[in-house]
């Protein structure tokens, strides 16, 4: 879908919401609509969409050229210098486009709370939560978007394969992370989709371990959760590896997680509720007696953002549809001992799903 088509569909959403305008800050929404990735910082940068089809932007002068290149032909860009801040440019734009006190303004999550409060105070607008307004435009991936997701997944697959020979006792988590980033760059990734998680042993019991200097032992486990961006789209996968022969109870845990992951993927079908995928995978872990060690959602959507709709979680009755893409990532996390997670991202097909990463999921023991 071309950016002009996406803008037109977004305008229809704004009409349906009965808003006078929609404000989008630096975010995946902005990237989706304009193809423009803008660093989110203290400076205000915003795209405004009006229900009549008008589009304008209010941006820091530092980002003027980027916005001018990305905006539809003829759409004005109001820039502001640092010494004046953005209020004057915003008030001029509002005057030009007839936005005034009492205008209903949808705001997405790319706008800071501080800026939103100031806009409401200075302009008298009524703010509406626009966080999810564009969600169903992004949730179904076109064939072109799916190809980009697959390319990002292929890069991740090749990166992990190339990393394996580097992993050995005595290496630190930090050294392995640095090597991983180096290989990703060599493999053609445009960026990481998030900061990789490299966690040995008991550190992996923290699902979002912040990283450290843990040293790989002669007999150890290593959880690696990483992804990259390719042409604006993300990959995300996790594998848990073993250095030296693991104990039998650890092997058993691994097989439970593997079975849960496979059952989750097997449950994916168009029309099935998102929560049913979580339930299918979680049942395996609960029946094995580890239910108390898996207390987070099974998965998250993936696309331009590393975390987006749909959430694969109990309570989400959204019906899955062909073209949706999300992670299936069960785990067992035992504090002070070990964490095991296996994650693939998949895209829903007409009769099931297709994995976006294909690195082997079976247990890998590095001698």
N, C-alpha and C positions, 0 to 999 in steps of 0.2 A: 504494500500500500504506500503510495507516494505521500509526502508530507502534506501536500495540499488536501488530499483526501482525508488524512487524519485530522487536520484542522477543521474540515467541514463536519466530520462526525462529532468532534468535540463541541462544536458550536450547537449541534442538535441536542447534545446532553445539557448544555447550559440553558437552552430554551425550555427543555423538559423540566429542569429544576426551578424555572421561573426566577432566575437571577438576572441582575442587570449587568453583571460582568463576572469573569473568573480570573483570578490572579494565580499565576504559577511561578514559583521561584525555582532556583537551580535544583533539579530533581530528575529522576527517570521520566516523569511526565513531560518535562521540557525537552529532554533528549528525544523522546518518542515523537513529539509534535514538530520539532524544528531540526532534529539531527544535531543539536548543539549541546555539548557537554561543558557546563560552566562550573568552575570551582566555587563551592559554597563558602562564603566568608562573611566578615562583618559588614561588607558593603551590600546595599540593596540592589538586586537585579530582578526585575519582574516582567513577565509577559502577561498582557491583559487580552482576554477574548470576550467579545460582546455578542449577545444573541442575534444581532443583525448581521454578523459576519465580520465586523470590523476587528482589527488586531492592532495593538500598539505595544511598545515596550518602554519601560523606564529603567535606565541602566547607568551604572558607574561609567565614567568616561574611559576607564581602563578596559572595559569590555565593549566599547562602542562598535568597533570594526567587526568583531565576531557576530554581534547581533545584526548589524546591517547586512552582512552576507547571508545570514540564515533566515531573515524575515521575508514574508511574502512581498512581492513587488508592490511598491507604493505605501507599504505600512510604515508609519512614522516611528522613530526611535528617539525618545527624549533622554538626553544624557545629562549627567550632573557631575560637577567637579568635587573633589574631596572637601574643599574648604566651605562648600555650601550645603553639603549633605543632600538627600534626595527629595526633601519635602517640596521645594519650589517646583522642580520638574514634575513631580506627581500632581501637584495642584493644577499646574498648567494643562497637563494631559486630561485630568478629570474635567476641567472647564471646557476643553476642546471637544470632548466626547459626551458631554451632558451627564456626567456622573456627579452626584451631589449628595447632600444630606438626605439620609433615608434610602439611598441606593443599596441594594442587596448584593454583596460581594462574596462570592465563593473563594476560599483560600486553600491552596494545597499545602502539603507538609514541607515544601521548599522555602516557605516564608517563616522567619523567626517570629516567636511570640511577641518579642519586643517591637518589631516592625509592624506586626498586625495591630497591636494595641495603639501605636502611634497613628497609623492610617485611620483607624476608627475614630480616634480622638480629634485629629486635625480635619478630617473630611466628613465626619458624621455618617460614615457608611455602617451598614449592619453586616457584620461578618457571619458567614456561613461555613460550616465544615465541608470543604471540598476534597478532602483527602482521598475518598474512594470514587469520586465522580467519573474519573477516566479509567477506572480499574477494568471494566468489562471491555474497553477498547483494546487494552494491552493483554488481557488474559488469554485470548486465542491467538496463537502464533501462526502467521502466514507461512506458506512453504519456504519463502525466502528467509524469514526469521528462523525457522527450524534448521535450515542449512547453516546459518551462522552459529546456532547453538551446538550443532554437531561438530563444526570445525573447532569451536572452543573445547569441546569434549575430546576430540582427537588430539589436540595439543596437550591436554592434561594426561591422556593415556600415555603418549610418547614420553612426556616428561617424567612420569613416575617410573617407567621402564628404564630410562636412562639414569635415574637417581639410585636405583637399587645397588649397583656396585660400590657406591660411595658409603653406604651404611655399614658400619662395623663397630665393634666394641671400642670404647675410648673416644669416639666422636661425640660432640655435644649436640643438643637440640638446636642451638643457635647455628652451629656449623652446617648442619643438615638443611636448615631453613635457608641459609645463604646460598647453598649449592642448588637447592630447589628453585630459588628465584633466578639464579644464573641460567639454569637449563630452560626455564620457561621463556626467558628472553631469547635464548638461542633458538628455541623451537618456533618463534614467530608470534608469541603472545603480544598483544598491544599493551597489556597491563595485567595486574592481578585483579581478580574480582573481589578479593578480601585478603587480609593478611593471613598467610598460612598458619595452621595450627600443627606444630610438631611436638608431640608429647610422649615421653617414655614412661613405662611402668605406671606407677600410681598417679603421675601427673595427668594421665589420660582419663582419670576418674572425674576430672573437671571438664565437662563437654566443650566449654569455650576457654580452655586453658590459655592464659595470656602469653605464655612463652617464658623461657629461662635458659639456664646453663646446665640442665640435667645431662648427665653423662651416660651413654649407652653402656650397659653392662655385658658381661659374657653370656648371660642368660637373661633376656629382657624382651619387652614388647615395645612397639613404636606405632603410635597412631599418627597418621598424616592426613590432614583435611585441608584441601587447597582447591584453587580454581583460577581461571584466567579469563580475560576478555578478548574477544575477537570481533572486530568491526562493531563494537558496541554491545555485544551480547556475552553472557557469562557462562562459565562452567563451574561445577562444584562436585567434588567427589572425596570420599574418605575410604582409606584402607588401613587395616591394622595388621602390622607385620610382626614377625617374631625373630629374634636373634638367638640362636640356639634352640634346642628342643624344649617346647613349653610343657608344663605339667599337664597331666590328664584332665584335671578339673578345668584348666584354662582352655584346653582344646575343646572340651565339652561346651564351655561358654561360647567359644567362637562359633561352633557349629549351630548353637541355638540362634545366635545373631544372624548367621548366614541364612538359616532356614526362615527366620522372620523376615529378612529382607526379600527373599525370593517369594514368600507368600504375599508380601505387600505388593510387589510388582505383578504377581499373578492375579491379584484382585482388581487391577486397573481395567476398567471397561467404560466406554461412553455410557452415560446415564447412571452410573453407580455414584452414590454419595461420597464426597471426599472423606467423611469420617469412617466409611467402611474400609478404606485402605489402612487407616490407622488401626482399626479394630482387628483386621486380619493379621497384621504383623504383631501387634501387641499380644494377641492371644497366644502366640507361640512362646513368647518370653514369659508370660504369666503362667502358662501350663508347665513350663520348665522350672518354675519356682523363683524366677528372677524379676517378677513384676515390680517389686519395690525398688529395683535398681534402674528402672526406665520410667521417668516421670515427666518427660517433655514430649512435645508433639512429634509425630513421625516425619513430617516433611513440610516444605515451603515451596511456593512457586519460584520460578527462575525465568529470567529474560534479560531485559536491560538492567534490571536491579537483581542483586544476588538474593534478596528476599522480597517476594511480591506474592500476589494471589495466584493460585488458591492455597490456603493453609490446609494441610492434611492433618486434621486434628479431630478428636472426638467432639461432637457438637456442631460440626460444620456439615450441614445437609446439602450444600451446593452440589448439583449434579455435574459430574465430570463431562467434558465435551472434547471431541477430537480437536487437537491443536493445543490443548493445555499442556504446560510443562512444569514439572515439580520434582522435588527430591523424595527419595524413599530411604530413610536413614535411621533404622533402629539401632539401639545400643544397650549395653549393660555397663553400668558405672558403679564400681564398688570402692567407696572411699578408702584411701590408704593402701589399696591393693592394685587395681587395674581398671582401665576403661577400654572397651571394645566397641567399635562402631564400623559399620559397612554402609556406604552411601553411593547410590547411583542417582542421577537425574534421568527422568524419562519424559517422553512426549506421548500423549494419548493418541492412538491410532483408531481406525474404524473398528478394529476387533481386539484391542488390547492396548499394548504400549510398546514403545521402542526405547531402549536404553541409549542415552546420549554419551555415556562413557562405557568402555568395553574392557578395561583392565580386569584381569581375572579376580574373582571374588573368593575363590577357594583359598584355604590357608597357605600362606607363604612363610617358609622357615629359612632364614639366611644363616648358613653355617660359617 
